[in-house]
Amino acid sequence: MKCIYCGAEESKVLDSRNSEETNAIRRRRECLVCGRRFTTYETIETTPILVIKNDGSRQSFDAEKLKRGIIKACEKRPVSMSQIENIVSTIEKQIQNKLTQEIRSAQLGEMVMDALKAIDEVAYVRFASVYRQFKDLESFKKLLENM
């Protein structure tokens, strides 16, 4: 691991801890050349997951993009950031546990809506209204009636 201060490649690990929210190991290191300390995070390398969009195109799964969409739906609602991060990490784990490298955007959207429905119904309706792209008021009413 290169020192961020002097670029030396030799350092020693002073402390290691699990970082629950990111599934990483946090390591506190000390450079053997300049003596300064820095922190690194070690994560498991995963197989990239592709999201199949409605038009058939594919793009890489982006947990940050998913998180931004959920944050937008939860704006001005009593949903904490830790709840949002928990939703994202749970969905990401579910996708990886399927042992497939592709997932349809429809499946991904349903997973988000299921999670939001359990936490905050207003956030659920907001997300569903954007995700399902309602064409008229009747289809929106049906969603509300099914709740």
C-alpha positions in Angstrom: 0.0 0.0 0.0 1.5 3.3 -1.0 1.8 6.1 1.5 -0.4 9.0 0.5 2.2 11.5 1.8 5.5 10.3 0.5 4.6 7.5 -2.0 6.6 4.9 -0.1 5.3 1.3 -0.6 6.2 0.0 2.8 3.8 0.5 5.7 2.7 -1.4 8.8 -0.9 -2.0 9.9 -1.6 -0.6 13.3 -5.3 -1.4 13.6 -8.0 -3.3 11.7 -11.7 -3.0 12.1 -14.8 -4.1 10.3 -16.8 -1.3 8.8 -20.4 -2.6 8.9 -22.1 -0.1 6.6 -19.7 -0.6 3.7 -18.7 -4.3 4.1 -15.1 -3.2 4.2 -12.2 -3.6 6.6 -10.8 -0.3 7.8 -7.0 -0.4 8.3 -5.0 2.3 10.1 -1.5 2.3 8.7 1.9 3.9 9.5 4.4 4.6 6.7 7.8 3.0 7.5 9.6 5.8 5.6 8.0 9.1 6.8 6.2 7.8 9.9 2.9 9.5 9.0 -0.4 7.6 9.5 -3.2 7.1 7.1 -6.4 5.0 6.7 -7.2 2.5 4.0 -10.4 0.4 3.3 -10.2 -3.1 2.0 -13.3 -4.3 0.1 -14.3 -7.6 -1.6 -14.0 -7.4 -5.3 -17.3 -8.3 -6.8 -18.5 -9.3 -10.3 -20.0 -6.3 -12.1 -23.7 -6.4 -12.4 -25.5 -5.1 -15.5 -29.0 -3.5 -15.4 -31.2 -4.3 -18.4 -33.2 -1.2 -19.1 -36.7 -1.2 -20.6 -35.3 -0.4 -24.1 -33.0 -3.4 -23.9 -29.8 -1.5 -23.4 -27.5 -2.4 -20.5 -25.6 -0.3 -18.0 -23.6 -1.1 -14.9 -25.4 -1.3 -11.6 -24.6 1.9 -9.7 -25.5 1.8 -6.0 -25.0 5.6 -5.8 -27.5 6.2 -8.5 -30.0 4.0 -6.7 -29.3 5.8 -3.5 -29.9 9.2 -5.1 -33.3 8.0 -6.4 -34.3 6.8 -3.0 -33.1 10.0 -1.3 -35.2 12.0 -3.8 -38.3 10.0 -3.0 -37.6 10.4 0.8 -37.1 14.2 0.6 -38.7 15.9 3.6 -39.9 12.6 5.0 -38.9 11.0 8.4 -36.5 8.5 6.8 -33.0 8.5 8.1 -29.9 8.3 5.9 -29.0 5.0 7.7 -32.4 3.6 6.6 -31.7 4.6 3.0 -28.2 3.1 3.1 -29.6 0.0 4.6 -32.1 -0.3 1.7 -29.3 0.1 -0.9 -27.0 -2.4 0.7 -29.8 -4.9 1.2 -30.8 -4.6 -2.4 -27.2 -4.9 -3.6 -26.7 -8.0 -1.5 -29.9 -9.6 -2.9 -28.7 -8.9 -6.4 -25.3 -10.4 -5.7 -26.8 -13.5 -4.0 -28.8 -14.3 -7.1 -25.5 -15.3 -8.7 -26.4 -13.6 -12.0 -24.6 -10.8 -13.7 -27.8 -9.1 -15.0 -31.0 -7.8 -13.5 -33.9 -6.1 -15.2 -34.6 -2.5 -14.2 -38.2 -3.6 -13.5 -37.0 -6.1 -10.8 -34.8 -3.5 -9.3 -37.6 -0.9 -9.1 -39.9 -3.5 -7.5 -37.2 -4.2 -4.9 -36.9 -0.5 -4.0 -40.7 -0.1 -3.9 -41.1 -3.1 -1.5 -38.5 -1.6 0.8 -39.9 1.9 0.7 -43.5 0.6 1.3 -42.3 -0.9 4.6 -40.6 2.3 5.7 -42.7 5.2 4.4 -45.8 5.1 2.2 -45.3 8.7 0.9 -41.8 7.9 -0.3 -43.1 4.7 -1.8 -45.8 6.6 -3.8 -43.2 9.2 -4.9 -40.8 6.5 -6.1 -43.6 4.6 -7.8 -44.9 7.6 -9.6 -41.5 8.3 -11.2 -40.6 4.6 -11.7 -43.9 3.5 -13.2 -44.3 6.7 -15.3 -48.1 6.9 -15.0 -49.8 7.9 -18.1 -53.1 9.1 -16.5 -54.7 9.7 -13.2 -56.6 6.3 -13.2 -53.4 4.2 -13.1 -52.2 6.4 -10.2 -55.4 5.9 -8.4 -55.1 2.1 -8.8 -51.7 2.2 -7.1 -53.2 4.1 -4.2 -56.2 1.8 -3.9 -53.9 -1.3 -3.8 -52.0 0.1 -0.8 
